[in-house]
Amino acid sequence: MNLQILATITGLALVDSVNPCTIAVMALLLSAVLITKGRKDAILAGILFTATIYIMYLLYGLGILTVIYALGLGAILRVVLKVLLAIMIVAEFAAVVHYSPGFRSMEMPMKFRPVAKKIIKSAENPWMAIPVAALCSVLLLPCSSGPYLSAILLLANTNVEKLLYLLYYNLLFVLPMIGIVLLIGWGTKPEKVMEWRNKHIRTLHLIAGVLLLAVFFMV
């Protein structure tokens, strides 16, 4: 196993995992189910949502890798990766200095948010978390496409077992979702998760910026 590649993938996945966007989506879903069905069903919804997001993002990653190889883009990947990382670093530190929801940082664009909320609040049955997660995975792509695409570009340009790294990346990506499910199981209200997210949103972007800066010098 290449330790430098592992460290870089870990950094990018952690950037993705601390994104305030995914925390907000998860909290909204569990709040909707908790109100209508209770804590047990909210936990089940959280598990199903997390598993679906994991599978969808894994499929996205494999699909993008296939396109890269089909188009023969290997020669320019390092340049594209550096430019993409630089843009994300600027965006994250800009969010720390002057936070603004949406495209100023790597969050869900404002025009998608009413749609996402409507979809999430429709999940009164815990099993509805599966189609809701599948739809939200598309709306979440603007949040996480930067780090994830960077990881995919890196993997495409290296001779490593790409599936294993994608499995590992997406496990780290969903860790906060797993943590939120555990918190709900222990009695924490989803609203408290949202309050924490809103209170520390600049800190989350600062952590993401620092991690991206470290990744930039590793690739």
N, C-alpha and C positions, 0 to 999 in steps of 0.2 A: 504493500500500500504506500502510495506517495504521500508523505506527511505534509508537504507544502500544499498539495492539492486539497488534502483533507482539511487543513487549517483554513484555506481560502473558502472552500465550500461551507465550512462551519460558520465562518464570519458572515457570508452572504445569507445563509439560512437564518442566522440570528437577527440580522437586519430585517428580514422579511417577517420573522415571528413577532418582533416588538412593534410592528406597524400598528398604529392606533386604529386603522381601518378594520382589521380583522377582529380586534377586541370588541369594537362597537357592534359589528354584525352579530357576533356570537351572543353578546349580552342582550340585544334586542330580541333575538330568537327565543332564548330561554325565558325572558320576561313574558313574552306572548304565551308560551306554553304553560308557564308556571301559573299565570293568572287564570287560565281556562281549565287546565287539567291537573295541576298540582305538581309537587316536587318530584315525585317518582317519574312521571311522564316527562318532566323537564330534563331530568338526567338522561333518560332514554333518547330524547330529542337531541341533546348535546352530543351523545355518543354517535348517533346516526349522522348528524351534521358533520362532525369531525371526520368520520370515516369516509363520507362522500367527498368532502373537500380534498382529503388526502388522495383518493383514487383519481379524481378529476385532474388535479394538478400533476399527478404522475403521468397521466395520459397526455396532458398538454406538453410536458417535458419531452416525452418520447416522440410526440408528433413533430415538435420543433426540431429535434435532432435529425429526424428523418428528412425534413425539408432542407436543412443545412447540407446534409450529405448529397441529397438529390440535386441541389443547385451548385454544388462544388464551391462553397464559400470559405473553405478552410484557410485559404491564404490571407484573407483580410480580417480574420476573427480577432487577432490580438489588438489591432488598431481599433476596431469597433468596440471591443471590451474596455479598453482604456478610456475612450471617449464617453462611453455609457457610464462608467464609474465616476468620471469627473463630473458629469451632469448631475448624477445622483448625490454626490458629495455636496455640491453647491446648493442643491435643492434642500437637503436635510439641514445644513447649517443656516440657510436662509429662513427655514421654518423655526429654528431656535430663536433667531434674532427678531423676526417679525412673523409670527404665526398667522397663517391664513388657510382655512380649510380648502381642500380641492387640489388644483394643479400646482400650487406654489410648493407643495411638498408631495411626497408619494402617498396620496390618499385617494379614496374614491372621488371622482369628479362630482361636483355639486349637482349636475343635471341627472346623475344616476341615483342619487340618494333617495328621492321620493319613491322611485320605482323599487329600490331595494327594501325600503321600509314597508311598502305595501305588500311585497312578496313575503317578507319575513312575518309580518303580523297575520298573514293568512294561515300560518302554520299552527293551527289550534290543535291538530292531531300530531302526536310525536312522529308518526311515520311520514308526515308531510315534510319533515326535515330533509328527507332524501331529495325530492325534486326541488325544494327550496335551495338546498345547498348546491345542487347542480346549476341552477340558474344564477345563484349568487357567485358561484365560482367564476362566471363570465364577467359579472359586474366588479368583482374583486381584482380582476386582472390588471386594471390600471394601478392598483395599489402595489402589487407585488411583481409586476412584469419586469421592472428594472433589475432587482436582485436576482430573480429567477432566471431571466434571460442572460444575465452576466454569468451565472453558474453554468448554464447550458452552453454558452459560447466557450467558456473555459474547458468544459468537458469535451466538447467537440474538437478542440485543438490539442487534446492530450490522448495518450495511449493508455487509458485506464478502463476499468469495468464500469461503464457509464450507468447501467441500471442500478448497481449497488449504491453509487453516489446519489442518484436521484431518489432512491428509497430513503437514504439517510437524510438528505436535504429536506424532504417533505415531512419526515418525522419531526425534525427540529421546528419546521414551519408550524405544525399543528400543536406543539407543546403548550402554548398559552391557551389554546382551546381546551385541551385536556385539563389544564389547571383550572379553568373557569368551571368546567363540569364538576371537578372535585370540590371547588368552593361552594357551588350550589348544593352539592350533596351534603356538605357540612353546615348548611343553613344560611349561607350568604345570599342576599338578594341581588339579582342582576343589576338593579339600580346602583348598588354600591360599587359594582365593577365599573359601570359607566362613570360614576363620580370620580373614582380613582383614575380612570383613563383621562378624563377631562382635566383633572388637577395636574397630572404629570405628563401631559402631551408634549410639552417642550422638552422635557427630560428624555422621553422616548425618542424624539427626533435627534437629540444630541447623541444618545447612545448609538443610534443608527449611523449618524455621520462619522463618529469616531471609528466604528467598525468598518465602514466603507473606506475610510482613509487608510486604515491598516491593510485592507484587502488590496487597495490601489498599489501599494508599495510591494505587495507580495507577488503580483502577477506580472 
